């Protein structure tokens, strides 16, 4: 066997063992009645912090309840098991939020501080695909036998136990969340890293409330609900602080994960300094309007965003009091080179990002 091939195979086997040792899995069949009890006892977290909320409409919910009544098999639910306190465990739903929320809300047990979620408890069924007589019936309208059958219906639960490796936990949420409303990267980060401390989550939330920033990015409501505005802030902070240490071997999402985790764990992370840099950058750009981050067709361009906010933030002394017309001329130079900024993507666009940093230094590093 070729020496290089042998070495690569040995490395592969070592990596497989390391990754497998970072998590353990188990599977069991559990009734929805048991899952309801676990939820009410605080042992099952169906909506990890900052994940997307309950989104199924009544037709989707009715279809699922109908499936349980008829005994139709349903997909498994995935949960991540975490230790909480001495000998206690918490199951956090990775995939299955909509299904569990449907059952809990039908029986009136779904908890939420949000009124829109509270109002989804004790809802009425619509006409079923197979059981048309379900239309207009609520939980209390069904016979005790039907309610019992719903609670007795079983579901395969895949339990993942991890050893504290947050990168692996991100992969679990990212790969196993398979529903129709798949989580976005920042939703997953917010759910996972809040376990270390909520401080960075609160920090991103605070910065995202900057009115000038919101006007500049002008995201549709759907993307704001997916915390893309917070991801853009995280991206800005990562580039501003790590521009000389961007890793060619890791994708941008993975490096954003590491930056968020390391910032949380760093007791010396200067939140006030980072906040000032962000606000000062946005204040300089605000008079130029949302068009600075947009293509001619009006679509938001991450290439423009990366290049412009990085270039201005790293050369704040130049642009703090500059005539907006002169700054806009620099921005037009960026926008006129958009093809070059998006060329040669590389894994997870990391080569594009490095090119944007280099171009930003060339354009904004001089008046």
C-alpha positions in Angstrom: 0.0 0.0 0.0 1.2 3.5 -0.9 2.7 5.2 2.2 0.7 8.4 1.8 -2.5 6.4 1.4 -1.7 4.4 4.5 -1.0 7.5 6.5 -4.3 9.1 5.3 -6.3 6.0 6.2 -4.7 5.9 9.7 -5.6 9.6 10.1 -9.2 8.9 8.9 -9.6 6.0 11.4 -8.3 8.2 14.2 -10.7 11.1 13.3 -13.7 8.7 13.1 -13.0 7.3 16.6 -12.6 10.8 18.0 -15.9 12.0 16.5 -17.8 8.9 17.6 -16.4 9.2 21.1 -17.9 12.7 21.3 -21.4 11.5 21.3 -23.5 8.4 22.1 -27.0 7.6 20.9 -29.9 5.6 22.1 -33.4 5.0 20.8 -36.7 4.2 22.5 -40.4 4.2 21.8 -42.3 6.6 24.1 -46.0 7.5 24.2 -47.1 11.0 23.7 -48.7 10.8 27.2 -45.2 10.2 28.7 -43.7 13.1 26.6 -46.5 15.4 27.8 -45.6 14.5 31.4 -41.9 15.0 30.8 -42.7 18.5 29.4 -44.9 19.4 32.3 -42.2 18.3 34.7 -39.6 20.4 33.0 -37.6 17.4 31.7 -38.3 18.1 28.0 -37.5 21.4 26.3 -39.3 21.7 23.1 -38.3 25.2 22.2 -34.6 25.8 23.0 -33.9 29.5 23.4 -34.2 31.6 20.3 -35.3 28.7 18.1 -38.2 29.2 15.7 -41.6 29.1 17.3 -44.6 26.9 16.6 -45.5 27.5 13.0 -47.8 24.8 11.7 -51.2 26.0 10.6 -54.5 24.3 11.7 -54.6 22.0 8.6 -51.1 20.7 9.3 -51.9 20.2 13.0 -55.2 18.4 12.2 -53.4 16.1 9.8 -50.9 15.1 12.6 -53.6 14.5 15.2 -55.6 12.5 12.6 -52.5 10.4 12.0 -52.2 9.6 15.8 -55.9 8.7 16.0 -55.6 6.4 13.0 -52.3 4.8 14.2 -50.4 6.0 11.1 -46.6 5.7 11.7 -44.8 9.1 12.2 -41.2 10.1 11.8 -38.9 9.8 14.8 -38.2 12.8 17.1 -34.5 13.7 17.8 -33.5 15.0 21.2 -30.1 16.0 22.7 -29.7 15.0 26.3 -27.8 17.4 28.6 -27.0 17.1 32.3 -28.7 19.7 34.5 -27.7 19.7 38.1 -26.9 16.6 40.2 -28.0 13.5 38.4 -30.8 15.3 36.4 -31.1 15.3 32.7 -32.9 17.5 30.2 -34.0 16.5 26.7 -33.8 19.3 24.2 -35.7 18.8 21.0 -33.4 18.9 17.9 -36.1 17.8 15.4 -39.8 17.4 16.2 -40.7 20.8 17.5 -43.9 21.1 15.4 -45.1 17.6 16.1 -44.7 17.9 19.9 -46.1 21.5 20.0 -49.2 20.2 18.1 -50.0 17.6 20.7 -49.2 19.8 23.7 -51.3 22.7 22.3 -54.2 20.4 21.5 -54.4 19.3 25.1 -53.8 22.9 26.3 -50.3 22.4 27.9 -48.1 24.5 25.6 -46.2 27.1 27.6 -45.0 30.4 26.3 -44.6 34.0 27.4 -45.8 35.0 23.9 -49.5 35.6 23.6 -49.5 34.4 20.0 -48.4 31.0 21.2 -50.7 30.9 24.3 -53.6 31.5 21.9 -52.7 28.3 20.0 -53.8 26.1 23.0 -57.1 24.3 23.0 -57.6 24.8 19.2 -60.3 23.3 17.1 -59.6 20.7 14.4 -60.3 21.2 10.8 -61.8 18.6 8.4 -59.4 15.6 8.3 -58.3 14.0 5.1 -59.7 10.6 6.3 -61.9 11.8 9.2 -64.1 14.6 7.9 -66.1 14.6 11.2 -63.1 16.0 13.1 -64.1 19.5 11.8 -64.8 21.9 14.6 -63.9 19.5 17.4 -61.5 20.4 20.3 -59.8 18.1 22.7 -62.7 18.3 25.3 -65.2 17.4 22.5 -63.6 14.1 21.8 -64.5 11.0 23.8 -62.2 9.9 26.6 -61.3 6.8 24.5 -60.1 8.9 21.5 -58.1 11.3 23.8 -56.6 8.2 25.5 -55.6 6.7 22.1 -53.8 10.0 21.1 -51.8 10.0 24.4 -51.1 6.3 24.0 -49.7 6.6 20.5 -46.0 6.0 20.5 -43.2 7.8 18.8 -39.6 6.7 18.2 -37.3 9.0 20.1 -33.6 9.1 19.1 -31.6 10.3 22.1 -28.2 11.9 21.4 -25.8 12.3 24.4 -22.9 14.5 23.8 -19.7 15.2 25.8 -19.8 19.0 25.8 -18.2 19.5 22.4 -20.2 22.5 21.1 -19.0 22.2 17.6 -20.5 18.6 17.5 -23.7 19.9 19.1 -24.0 22.5 16.3 -23.6 19.7 13.7 -26.4 17.7 15.5 -28.8 20.6 15.2 -27.7 21.4 11.7 -27.9 17.9 10.3 -30.8 16.4 12.2 -33.2 19.3 11.9 -35.1 18.0 8.9 -38.6 19.5 9.2 -40.3 21.9 6.7 -39.0 24.9 8.7 -35.3 24.0 9.0 -33.3 26.1 11.4 -30.9 28.6 10.1 -27.3 28.8 11.4 -27.8 31.7 13.8 -30.9 30.1 15.3 -28.8 27.1 16.1 -26.0 29.1 17.6 -28.4 31.1 19.8 -29.9 27.9 21.1 -26.6 26.1 21.7 -24.2 28.8 23.1 -26.8 30.2 25.4 -26.1 27.1 27.5 -22.6 28.6 28.2 -24.0 32.0 29.1 -26.8 34.2 27.6 -24.5 37.2 27.7 -23.5 37.1 24.0 -27.1 36.4 22.9 -28.3 39.4 24.8 -25.4 41.5 23.3 -26.4 40.6 19.7 -30.1 41.3 20.5 -29.1 44.7 21.8 -27.0 45.6 18.8 -29.7 44.4 16.4 -32.1 47.0 17.8 -30.0 49.8 16.3 -32.5 51.5 14.1 -30.0 52.8 11.6 -28.7 49.2 11.2 -32.1 47.9 10.6 -32.8 50.6 8.0 -29.5 49.8 6.2 -30.0 46.1 6.0 -33.8 46.3 5.5 -34.4 42.6 5.8 -37.8 41.0 5.2 -39.6 39.8 8.3 -38.9 36.2 7.6 -35.1 36.7 7.7 -35.4 38.7 10.8 -37.3 35.9 12.4 -34.4 33.6 11.5 -32.0 36.1 13.2 -30.2 36.9 10.0 -29.7 40.4 11.4 -27.9 39.0 14.4 -25.8 36.8 12.1 -24.7 39.9 10.1 -23.6 41.6 13.3 -21.7 38.4 14.4 -20.1 38.3 11.0 -19.0 42.0 11.2 -17.5 41.4 14.7 -15.7 38.3 13.5 -14.2 40.0 10.5 -13.2 43.1 12.4 -11.5 41.1 15.1 -10.1 38.1 13.2 -9.4 39.5 9.8 -5.7 38.4 10.0 -6.6 34.9 11.3 -9.2 33.7 8.8 -8.7 29.9 8.5 -8.4 28.6 4.9 -9.3 25.1 6.1 -12.6 25.9 7.9 -15.9 27.2 6.5 -17.2 30.6 7.5 -20.1 29.2 9.5 -17.7 27.0 11.5 -15.5 30.0 12.2 -18.5 32.1 13.3 -19.3 29.3 15.7 -15.8 29.4 17.2 -15.8 33.2 17.4 -19.1 33.3 19.3 -18.1 30.5 21.7 -14.6 31.9 22.3 -16.0 35.4 22.9 -18.4 33.9 25.5 -15.6 32.0 27.2 -13.2 35.0 27.1 -13.6 36.9 30.4 -11.7 39.8 28.9 -14.0 40.2 25.9 -14.7 43.9 25.8 -18.4 44.2 25.0 -18.4 48.0 25.4 -15.6 48.4 22.9 -17.2 46.1 20.4 -20.5 47.9 20.8 -18.9 51.3 20.2 -17.1 50.0 17.0 -20.4 48.7 15.7 -22.4 51.8 16.4 -19.8 54.2 15.1 -19.5 52.2 11.8 -23.3 52.2 11.3 -23.5 55.9 12.2 -21.1 56.7 9.4 -23.0 54.6 6.9 -26.5 55.5 7.9 -26.8 58.7 5.8 -26.1 56.8 2.6 -29.2 54.6 2.8 -30.0 50.9 2.3 -28.9 51.0 -1.4 -25.2 50.7 -0.3 -25.7 47.0 0.5 -27.9 46.2 -2.5 -27.5 45.0 -6.1 -29.3 46.9 -8.8 -32.3 44.5 -8.5 -32.7 45.5 -4.8 -31.4 42.3 -3.3 -29.2 42.4 -0.3 -25.6 41.6 -1.1 -23.4 40.0 1.6 -20.4 40.8 -0.5 -21.1 44.5 -0.3 -21.9 44.3 3.4 -18.7 42.4 4.3 -16.5 44.7 2.3 -18.1 48.1 3.3 -18.6 47.5 7.0 -15.1 46.0 7.4 -13.4 48.7 5.3 -15.1 51.6 7.3 -14.6 50.0 10.7 -10.9 49.4 10.2 -10.4 53.0 9.0 -12.7 54.9 11.3 -10.4 57.9 11.7 -10.6 58.5 7.9 -14.3 58.3 7.7 -15.7 59.7 10.9 -16.0 63.2 9.5 -15.6 62.6 5.8 -18.0 64.1 3.3 -20.7 61.4 2.6 -20.2 62.0 -1.2 -16.6 60.9 -0.9 -17.5 57.9 1.1 -20.2 57.0 -1.4 -17.6 57.1 -4.2 -15.6 54.4 -2.4 -18.7 52.3 -2.0 -19.5 52.6 -5.7 -16.0 51.3 -6.4 -16.9 48.2 -4.3 -20.2 47.7 -6.1 -18.6 48.1 -9.5 -16.3 45.2 -8.6 -19.0 42.8 -7.4 -18.1 40.1 -9.9 -14.6 39.9 -8.5 -15.8 39.8 -5.0 -18.0 36.8 -5.7 -15.5 34.8 -7.8 -13.6 31.7 -6.7 -15.8 30.7 -3.9 -13.9 28.0 -2.1 -15.4 25.9 0.7 -18.2 27.8 2.4 -17.2 31.0 0.6 -14.1 31.4 2.8 -11.9 32.4 -0.2 -14.5 35.0 -1.1 -14.5 36.4 2.3 -10.7 36.7 2.4 -10.8 38.5 -1.0 -13.4 41.0 0.3 -11.1 41.8 3.3 -8.2 42.4 1.0 -10.2 44.5 -1.4 -11.7 46.5 1.5 -8.1 47.3 2.7 -7.2 48.5 -0.7 -10.3 50.7 -1.3 -10.9 52.1 2.2 -7.3 52.2 3.5 -6.7 55.5 1.8 -8.7 58.7 1.2 
